[in-house]
Amino acid sequence: MTPSAVAEQPSRRGSDYALLSRRISDAGLLQRRPSRYVARVVLAVGFFVAGWAAVVVVGDSWAQLLLAVVLAVATTQVAFLGHDVGHRQMFRRRGPSELTGLLAGNLAVGLSYGWWVDKHNRHHANPNHTDDDPDVGAGALVWTYEQAEATRGVSRWLARRQAWLFFPMLLLEGFNLHVAAVRALVGRNPDGRWRTPVRHRTVEVLLLGAHTVGYLGLLFTVMSAGRALAFIAVHQGLWGLYMGCAFAPNHKGMPMPTAADELDFLRKQVLTSRNVRGGRLVDLALGGLNYQIEHHLFPNMPRGNLRRARPIVRAYCAERGVRYAETGLVESYRQALAHLHEVGRPLRGR
């Protein structure tokens, strides 16, 4: 599906989403599933805690690098829980959601929960919109010809080769997320106001500090400095790679609306999102994000209900003539990389 596909869609009809929402609600798919989430939390947190307990038991050994791989997976699974509570999929009330999010994000993973919620909500409001979606703003990667043309120096060198460098660059994404979290919590505008709105800034700073002290303190206590640094490189690198691989198939290479595209909510969310086919293993590996269309239409729908919502949403889109993009995991990466390669094409002849 190409970016121009937005213009090919039928004209907007404001009631389309309401009709779909009624079908989803009548099917009971917006109801919370506390027992399923209790099991999910116990398994994910248990996996995470067991991994760190194993680090203590193994001690000063190069076998720790294998545990770093395991903990990269465990850390991502805990981060997925933070994503779910950020959308209030577990709890209806803000209090329990924020408490769980702060523990999962700031304390366990080392991210600012408040910063992530603000950023992610802006993404959901205008997915793939270069002016409003922070996930497709110009940075280490560029997503449009205009962003590519604006690059200079090292950034232009990267833009020319970004499709080839995409996965290697994801190895730095974990470190980038930690830095971004700290900047969000301490950064101020020139007028002295906080740059990022965060509800519990002091608590977040304290929890993030506790994470950093605990993480580095444990590693440098149980193993030599060299092995500790190697563990950090493997753990953080693979965590960033896993996170990037979980989020990359969702929107990259999909249409990128502009202010000229007057899309209703249904089309804004469906046309810019891509589902990834697969069984339960794919559901687990991608934290339910493989049902990206359903997730964007109903962000507070519990993860376990997304699979059941898919046939309803897909059939409804067919009724309304709305293109519903779904592909396999490998093909989703191919499409994302093809888009990155195409964006850098004008620069490669210079």
Disulfide bonds with the S-S distance in Angstrom:
none
